[in-house]
Amino acid sequence: MAHETAVYTHGHHDSVLRSHRARTAANSAAYLVPELRPDARVLDIGCGPGTITADLAALVAQGSVTGLDAAEGVLETARAAAAERGLSNVEFTTGDVHALAFPDAAFDVVHAHQTLQHVGDPVAALREMRRVCAPGGLVAVRDADYGGMFWYPEVPVLDEWLDLYRRVAVSNGGVPDAGRRLHAWAREAGFANVTLSTSTWTFSSPEERAWWSGLWAERTVASSYAGIAVGAGLADREDLERISAAWRTWGEQEDAWFTVVHGEILCRV
């Protein structure tokens, strides 16, 4: 039985997938990469369009990678990306992280990037990840912390954006400040050997600012997030249009920058 109770706040609009497709093992899983053996069996949970998954498959060329996502549609993109790179050691499937359809100890590494903030029960998810990880293996998790995001210049309407996003995510059953909670969740899930780290994404060059502000400007008015915000009575269309315009205003500032802080855990099984 599936135990998923949260709703994926962002959905799979192109403004969301553009962000996901920019993720690589280098910019999103650097804390894990040195731990990977060439023959490792890897499970990548919440794989989305599969760019990190494909990188992991290339890094474990003698092993195998399984990418798992709750949404079947996005997996077609992931399969195409892996095929384009000629990767034969990767496969993709749907599933629920709260009830993984794999036997005990099936993988050497179980990885989840930006996933636990969106699930109904993060501790139960970590217990399942621990169950399918072999003794001596690693459960690796990285999540952003919306309470740890900051930017310059201080465009006031972006404060409204952050407050609204956090309220929408919580209304969906998610935890937008997941990064700071990973250690506590891991301990509650039964992990005793946990290595903690943090890392950031920073958007500061003209190209980075245009990309980041543009995708959030579009996401604010056109993605599932926008529909949920309006449907839940947390914002109206005028609010969203104002926030979208503020993102574009921020992105045009020559001295602007935006930082996203992530929490990371490596849990030895």
C-alpha positions in Angstrom: 0.0 0.0 0.0 1.3 3.5 -0.8 1.6 5.9 2.0 2.2 9.1 0.0 0.2 11.9 1.4 2.0 15.0 0.1 1.4 16.7 -3.2 4.4 17.5 -5.4 4.2 21.3 -5.2 6.1 22.2 -8.4 4.5 19.7 -10.9 6.2 19.1 -14.2 5.7 22.2 -16.2 8.6 23.1 -18.5 9.6 25.9 -16.1 10.2 23.2 -13.5 11.8 20.6 -15.7 14.3 23.2 -17.0 15.5 23.6 -13.5 15.7 19.8 -13.0 17.5 19.2 -16.3 20.3 21.5 -15.2 21.1 19.3 -12.2 24.2 17.1 -12.4 26.1 14.8 -10.1 28.7 17.6 -9.9 26.4 20.4 -8.9 23.9 18.4 -6.9 25.6 15.3 -5.5 29.3 16.2 -5.1 29.1 15.0 -1.4 28.3 11.5 -2.7 30.5 11.2 -5.7 33.8 10.3 -3.9 32.0 7.4 -2.1 30.8 5.7 -5.3 32.5 2.4 -6.3 32.6 1.6 -10.0 30.5 -1.6 -9.5 27.9 -0.1 -7.1 24.2 -0.8 -7.4 22.5 2.6 -7.0 18.9 3.5 -6.5 18.1 7.1 -7.3 14.7 8.1 -5.7 12.8 11.1 -7.1 14.9 11.0 -10.3 12.7 13.3 -12.4 14.1 13.8 -15.9 17.2 11.7 -15.0 20.2 14.0 -15.5 21.7 13.1 -12.1 20.7 9.5 -12.6 22.6 9.4 -15.9 25.7 10.9 -14.3 25.6 8.3 -11.5 25.3 5.5 -14.1 28.4 6.9 -15.9 30.3 6.9 -12.6 29.4 3.3 -11.8 30.0 1.9 -15.2 30.5 -1.6 -13.9 27.5 -1.4 -11.7 23.8 -0.4 -12.2 21.5 2.4 -11.5 17.7 2.4 -11.0 15.9 5.7 -11.3 12.6 5.9 -9.5 9.9 8.6 -9.6 6.2 8.8 -8.7 5.3 10.3 -12.1 5.5 8.0 -15.2 5.5 10.9 -17.7 8.8 12.4 -16.6 10.5 9.0 -16.9 10.1 9.1 -20.7 12.4 12.2 -20.7 14.8 10.3 -18.4 14.9 7.2 -20.6 15.6 9.4 -23.7 18.4 11.2 -21.9 20.1 8.0 -20.9 19.7 6.5 -24.3 21.2 9.7 -25.9 24.3 9.2 -23.7 24.5 5.5 -24.6 24.1 4.3 -21.1 23.1 0.6 -20.8 23.4 0.2 -17.1 20.4 2.3 -16.1 16.7 1.7 -15.9 13.7 3.7 -14.7 10.5 2.8 -12.9 7.7 4.3 -10.9 7.2 3.8 -7.2 6.5 5.2 -3.8 9.4 5.9 -1.5 7.3 4.9 1.5 6.8 1.4 0.2 9.7 0.5 -2.2 9.0 -2.6 -4.4 12.6 -3.9 -3.9 13.9 -6.7 -1.6 16.0 -5.9 1.5 19.7 -5.0 0.8 19.1 -4.7 -3.0 21.4 -1.6 -3.4 24.8 -0.4 -2.3 23.8 3.3 -2.5 20.3 4.8 -2.1 20.2 8.4 -3.2 17.5 11.1 -3.0 17.9 14.7 -4.2 15.2 17.3 -3.4 12.8 14.5 -2.5 12.1 14.3 1.2 10.8 17.9 1.3 7.9 16.7 -0.8 6.9 13.3 0.7 4.2 12.6 3.3 6.4 10.9 5.9 10.2 11.6 5.5 11.1 9.3 8.4 9.2 6.4 7.0 10.8 7.1 3.6 14.3 7.0 5.2 13.5 3.7 6.9 12.5 2.2 3.5 15.7 3.6 2.0 17.6 2.0 4.8 15.8 -1.3 4.3 16.8 -1.6 0.6 20.4 -0.6 1.3 22.9 -3.4 1.8 25.0 -3.5 5.1 28.0 -1.2 4.6 26.2 0.8 2.0 25.1 4.4 2.0 21.9 6.3 2.1 22.6 9.8 0.6 20.1 12.6 0.8 20.3 16.3 -0.2 17.5 18.8 0.3 17.2 22.5 0.0 16.1 24.7 2.9 13.8 27.5 1.9 14.5 29.2 5.2 18.1 29.3 4.2 17.7 31.1 0.9 18.8 34.7 0.5 19.3 37.2 -2.3 20.4 40.7 -3.1 19.0 43.3 -3.9 16.2 43.0 -1.4 13.3 43.2 -3.7 10.4 43.3 -1.1 8.0 41.3 -3.2 10.4 38.3 -3.2 9.7 38.1 0.5 6.1 37.6 -0.4 7.2 34.9 -2.9 9.1 33.0 -0.2 6.3 33.3 2.4 3.7 32.1 -0.2 5.8 29.2 -1.4 6.4 28.0 2.1 2.6 28.2 2.9 1.7 26.3 -0.3 4.3 23.6 0.4 3.0 23.1 3.9 -0.6 23.0 2.7 0.5 20.2 0.4 1.9 18.2 3.3 5.6 19.0 2.4 8.4 20.5 4.5 10.1 23.4 2.7 12.7 23.7 5.4 13.8 20.1 5.0 17.5 20.7 4.7 17.9 21.5 8.4 15.9 18.5 9.5 17.7 15.8 7.6 20.0 14.8 10.6 17.0 14.6 13.0 15.0 12.5 10.5 17.9 10.2 9.9 18.4 9.6 13.6 14.7 8.9 14.1 14.8 6.5 11.2 17.5 4.5 13.0 20.7 5.6 11.4 23.6 5.8 13.9 26.5 6.7 11.5 25.6 10.0 9.8 28.0 12.4 8.1 26.6 15.9 7.7 27.5 18.6 5.2 26.0 21.6 3.5 26.5 23.1 0.0 24.9 25.8 -2.1 23.7 26.8 -5.5 24.6 30.4 -6.3 23.2 32.4 -9.3 25.2 35.6 -9.9 26.3 35.9 -13.5 24.1 37.6 -16.1 23.2 34.2 -17.6 22.6 32.5 -14.3 20.4 35.4 -13.1 18.4 35.4 -16.3 17.9 31.7 -16.1 16.9 31.5 -12.4 14.7 34.5 -12.4 13.0 33.5 -15.7 12.1 30.0 -14.6 10.7 31.3 -11.3 8.8 34.1 -13.0 7.2 31.5 -15.3 6.7 28.9 -12.6 4.9 31.4 -10.4 2.1 31.9 -13.0 2.1 28.8 -15.1 3.0 25.7 -13.1 1.1 23.4 -10.8 2.3 25.5 -7.9 0.4 28.5 -9.3 -2.8 26.5 -9.6 -2.4 25.1 -6.0 -1.8 28.5 -4.6 -5.0 30.0 -6.2 -7.1 26.9 -5.5 -6.2 26.8 -1.9 -7.0 30.5 -1.5 -3.4 31.4 -0.6 -3.0 33.9 -3.5 -5.0 35.3 -6.4 -3.9 35.8 -10.0 -2.9 39.4 -9.3 -0.6 38.3 -6.5 1.1 35.8 -8.7 1.5 38.3 -11.6 3.1 40.8 -9.1 5.5 38.2 -7.8 6.4 37.0 -11.3 7.2 40.6 -12.3 9.4 41.0 -9.2 11.4 38.0 -10.2 12.1 39.6 -13.6 13.0 42.9 -12.0 15.4 41.2 -9.7 17.0 39.3 -12.5 17.8 42.5 -14.4 19.9 44.0 -11.6 23.6 43.9 -12.4 24.7 43.3 -8.8 22.0 40.7 -8.1 22.7 37.2 -6.7 20.7 34.4 -5.2 21.9 31.6 -2.9 20.2 28.3 -2.1 21.5 26.4 0.9 21.2 22.6 1.0 21.5 20.1 3.9 23.3 16.8 3.0 23.5 13.5 4.9 25.5 10.4 4.2 24.1 7.5 6.3 26.2 4.4 6.6 24.0 1.3 7.0 
